[in-house]
């Protein structure tokens, strides 16, 4: 576990896939550098499959988004894969607007994210717009 001033990173594994549970803020000068260094260290250890749990990430700014995109590209270049799950609907909308969902795989829950690493498992189709719509409350006007 890494505890940074604004971001805690807890590492675990499921079926050989490294899962990082993130708690806190993924913002410039805070969690972005800590996450990048932690993940680059995993990649250096030969860990080529990674899932990030964003359920407890309270804030993501452009630096945080950029580091997620950078890490996804690093994993792809190394022949690996990086996926995200439990992205807050507000952040999901930003990703959709920036078209980042074409560069980063995003799943609604851990099971779908894990299963995505096993091609023989049937996966439900996941669309970020459907996810955003499913997270809206009746009071939302967007």
Order of alpha helices (4+ residues) and beta strands (2+ residues): beta-beta-beta-alpha-beta-alpha-beta-alpha-beta-alpha-alpha
